[in-house]
Amino acid sequence: MIAAPWMRDSLESFISLGIPFTERNMKLKPIFAAVSIATFSSALLAADMAKEMTVVSWGGAYSNSQLKAYHEPYMAANAGFKIINDESSNEAVAKLRAMAEAKNITWDLVDVEGPDSQRLCDEGLAMEMDFDKDLAAGTDGSTPTKDFGASLINKCFIPQIVFSTTFGYRTDVADWNGKKPEDLCAVFDTKTFPGKRSLEKRPKKNLEWALLCDGVEKEKLYEVLSTPEGVDKALAKLDTIKKDVVWWSAGAETPQLLADKEVVIGSTYNGRLFDVIEEKKQPVAMLWDYQIFDFDGWVVPANLPEDRKARVLDFLKFATDTQRLADQAKYISYGPARASSQPLVGKHATLGIEMAPHMPSNPENAKRFLVNNIEWWSNNEDEMNKKFEAWLAK
């Protein structure tokens, strides 16, 4: 199954609504219906389900938000059941390929970004879903297909959140002489903003940002990247800061590097920056310019034994319902992928601050942005990874 061309446009339309969804919220009646956890698990069915489940995610503040919103409530309602947490999502495609080849699938549920879900689905490594059968209806009565809408980017992907990858920077760098980064290209300006940078150790997003700051128009990015000369152009731009880059693999690394003053500016997921700024009160600020939007969600590895598959589907029906997706936004600044969840997004669980202004799709934060081109990356990522690794090795 090849990603449909409408995916990127649908995501852009979804984002343009804004996570506060103010206009839509005014038209929706408050939702007070509570969905009992017992709906999803019963003593009768529990005997046929696995007693433990390995869930793979990204670690740090994001995994903690899942733990609080999904894992702990589900385990509390299912005595004797245990969730084992693994933080290897950045290696999901490679590891699931290896597991399939060895015929030994040790993971039960895997959190992935949109393009990775497409590759896994295309390769038959992820299970196809019947969304209206396998997931819970919205508390406003909408079917899962309607409620998730544009976030259902393929038949294997169970959406959770809308997030972005963007930059944070320290606000106390003496060598900057009172200046602060105002646009993306400050990342490449080591004269005005000297110091170490942190970038993810893979080509995705880095290539787009490099081309933008080398003068390529937003609308022509993937046309240019589809040529050998375009890839060389992007890598040449990255060459200008290569000696100043600290490479990261886990999303929690950049916030820690910023907090420890090991870098002065770095990319990561917007929710990780929210954590270091608002919860840990570090002298760090957001640089939203040309943030890159994406959906994040679950895939179920193909060919699980029946007892494990039954447990995963039971958990998914619970963890992706209207209330649970809204609950996750109490702990991290990612927007829920369900329309019926959006009016329920309120204040942070412990800080007491309104979360809407901190969402990446807030209009003030999304003046200039990119949308992850799922189709292009699902078709080209393996090749780009090889070229990027060869460049890193030079």
N, C-alpha and C positions, 0 to 999 in steps of 0.2 A: 504494500500500500504506500503510494507516494503522497507526500503532503500536498494538500490542495492549495492553489495560489491565493485563495481567499483568506487563508489563515492570518497572514500578517495584517491585512486590512481590517479583519474582524477584531484583532487584538487592539489595533490603533483606535477603532471605534469604541471598544470597550473602555480603554483608558481615557478617551476623551470625555467620558461621562464624569470622571472624577470620583475618587473613592468616597468622599462625603455624599455624593449622589443627591445633592440638596434638592433639586427639582423633583426627583423621583421620590425622595423621602416624604415630601409634602403631600404627594398623591397617595402614598401607601398608608393604610391604617396601622397603628401600632400592633405588633404581634405579641400576644401574651400566651399563646398555646405552648405548652411544654410537652416535649416528646419524651416519654419514659424510656430510660435505658432498657427496661425490661422488654420493650418492643423488639429489641435487637438480639437479646440473649434469653434463653429460657432453660430451665433445668432439663427439659426433655431433649433439646438440641445439643446442650453442652457436652453430653456424653459422646457425641459423634465428632467433636472438635478437638484439635490439638490443644495440649495444655500449656504450650509456650509458643512464642512467635518471635522471629528475629526481624526487627524493623531497622532499615538502613536509612540514615539521614545525613545531615551536614554538620552536626555538632554545634557547640556554643549556644548562643542565645536562641537560635532558631529551633534546635532540638529541644531546648528547655520549654519553648512555647508549645511545642507538640506534646511534651510530657505533661504540662499543666492542663492543656485543653482537651487532650484525647486519651493519652496513655493512663494517667492516674485515675480518671473517672471510670474508664472501661475496666481496669483491673479491680477497682473497688466494687464493681457490680458483678464481677466474675471471680468468685473465690477460688483460689488455687491456680489461677491462670497467671502466667508471667510473660512480660515483654522484655526481650533482650535487645538492647540498643547497640547498633553498629554505626560508626561515623565514616563510612567509605563511599558516600554518594558520588564524590568526584571521580571515583574509579568504577562507577556502576556498569558502563558498557563493557569495558575490558573484562571485569570480573564475571559478569553474567555470561559473556561469551565463553570464558574458560570453564565455568561451572557446567554450561550446556554441553561442551565438548567432553568433559569428564563424566557427564551424566550424574552429577552430584550437586543438586541445587540446595544450598544451605541457607539462603535468604528466603523470607516469606513475603516481604513488602518493601519496596524501594522507592525513596523519594528522589525524583529526577527533574531536571529542567525540560522544557518542551522539546527542543531538538533531540535530546538523548532519548526521550520517550518515542519519538518518531523512528529513530534508528532501531531501537529495540523492537518496536512493533513491526517494522519492515522486515526484520531478520527473523521474526517468529520467536523471539526470546521473551516477549511479554504477552500475557493473556488478553484476548479481546473481551470487552465488557458488554453487557446488555444494560445500559445505564438506567433505564426506567424500571428494570427488574431488580438490579443489584444495589441501587442506591435509594436513599429515602427521598420521598417527595418533600417539597418545600413546605414550611409551615403556613405559607399563603396559598397552598393548594396546587402550586405549579409542579409539573413533572420535572424530574431531574434534568431531562434534555433541555427543557425551556429555561429552567432556573440557572443552569450553568452556561447555557448559550454558547457564545464564541469561544469560551475556554475549553470546550470539548474538541481539541485539535486533532485527535485521532481516536480510533476505537479502543486503544489500550490505556489511555491517559485519564486518570481520575484527578481533576483539578483540586487544588487547595487555595492557592494564593496568587495574587498579582504582586510582583516585586520588581525592583530595578537594581542594576549594578551601577554604582556611581563612585564618586570620590569624596573622601574626607581629608581635612588638613588641620594641622596644628595652628592655633591662633597666636602662639607666643614665640614664633621663630624670630630671634633678634636680627639675623642676617637678612630678613626681608624688609627691614627699615620701615615698618608700619604698613607695608602693602599687603593685600590679601588676594588670593586667586579669585577671579571673577568669571572665568570661562575655562572650558576644557583644556585649551592649549597652554594654560599655565603649567600643566603637567610636563610639557615638553620644553618649557622655558627655564632652563637651569641657571641662566644668568640672573634673571629677576628673582627667581624662587629657588635658590640653591638648597641642596640636601638630598637625601636618599628618598626614592619613591618605591612603593610596593605595587606590583602588578601580578595578576593571576598567571600562573605558569601554563598557559595554553593560548592558542591564537585567537579564539573567539573573543570578540569585543575589543581586544587590543588592536587588531588589524583595522577595524572600523574607526576607532579613535585616531589611530595614526594617520589614516588617509584623510579624515576630516581636518586634521591639523597640518596636513600637507597640501591643503587647498582643494580637495575633491568635494564636489557638491553632495549633499546628503542623498539626493535622488539617484546618484550615479555610483554609489558605493559598491553595490554588488555586481554591477556591470564591470567596474574596474577590477574588483577582486577576482572576477572570473577569468582574468588573463594572467599569464605568468609575469608580465611586466607590472601589473597592478599589485600582485603579491610582493614582488621585489621592491616596489615603491613603498609599501607599508612597512616592510622589514627594514628598509633603509632609514625610514623615519624613526623607528624604534631603536635603530643603531645609535641615534644621537643621544639617547639617555641610557643605553644598555649598561654602562659601567656604574650608573647610579641606581640601578634597580635591585630591589630585594624581591625575589619571586615567592609567591604564596600558592598553596594548594587548598587549604581549608579556609573557609570564610571568616573564622575567628582570628586568623593571624594578623590581618591588617589592623583591626582595632587594638590588639595587643602591641603591635609594633608602633602604632601612634602613641599609645599610652606610655610606652617605655622610651619614647623619643628616639627610636631606632630609625624611623622614617618621618618625614615632614608632611608627606601627602601620599595617599594610596587608595586603590580601588577595592571595593568589596560590596556586599549586598547592603541595601539601604537600612535594613533592620539591624544589622550588626553595628552600623554607625549610630543609630538611635540608642542602642544599648550603651555604647561608650560615652556618648554625649549626655543623654538624659538620665541614665541610671548610675553610671560611674562618675559623672560630673567631671570628665576630663576636658582640658582646653582644646577641644576639637570642634570644627564646624563642617557643615555639609557643603559640597559643591555639586549642585544638581544639574549643571549644564551638560546636555547630551547624555544624561542617564539612559541606560538601555533597559527597556521593559521586557518582561518575560512572564510566562506562567510557570508555576512550579506545582508538582503534584505527585501522585503515586502511580507506580506500575506494579503489577503482580507477575512474578516470574512464571513463565509457561511451564506446564507439566508438573505442578505441585501434586503431591499425594492428596487424596480427597479430604482427609481430616484436616490437613493444613490449609487447603483451599477454603474449606467451610469456615474455619476460624478467621481467615483473612477477610472473606466477604462479610462476615458478621461484624468484624471490627470496622471495615470500611463504611458500612451502612450507618454505623454510629458516628464515626470520626468525621464524616463529610456531611452531616446533616446541618440544617440551618443554624442551630444554636452553637454547635461545636466550632464551626468555621468562624462565627462571630467571636466566640470566646478566645480563639487564638489571637485575635487582634488586640486583646487586653494585655498581651505580653510582648508583642513585637509589632513594628509599624509596617505590616504587610496587609494588603486588602484582601478580604475573602472573595473567592471566585464565584460564589453563588449570589445572585441578585437579592434573594430573600434574606441573606445574612447582612447585607450592607446597612439597612436601617438600624440594626442592632449594635453596630460598632459605636462604642462610647468612650469611656475613660480607661486609662491604664489601670491594671488591677492593683498596683501598689503605689504608683506615683500620683494617681488621681488627676492626671492631665488629659485633656481631650486628645484623642489619637488622630482625628481627621487631618489636622494641619501637618502632621508628620508623615502622611501617606505619600508615596511617590507620585500618585496621580492627582494630588491637590493642584489646582491650576497654577498656583504660585510656584510650585516646584517643577512644573512640566512645561515651561515656556519653550524649551528646545529639548527634544528627546529623539531617541531611536527606538525602534521595535525590533527585537530579535527576529531575524529572518529565518524562521524554522525550516522552510523548504530548502533554502540555499545551504544552510549548515547541515541538515540531515543528508544532503547529497554530496557535500564537499569536506566534511570535517576530517575524515580519515586522511585525505590528501593534505589538508592544511596542517594537521598535526605533524605529519612527517616533515614538511617544509619548516615548520616552526622549531621542531626538535633539532633539525640540521643546523638552523640558524643559531640556536642556543649553544650548540656544541662548538661553534667557531671561536 
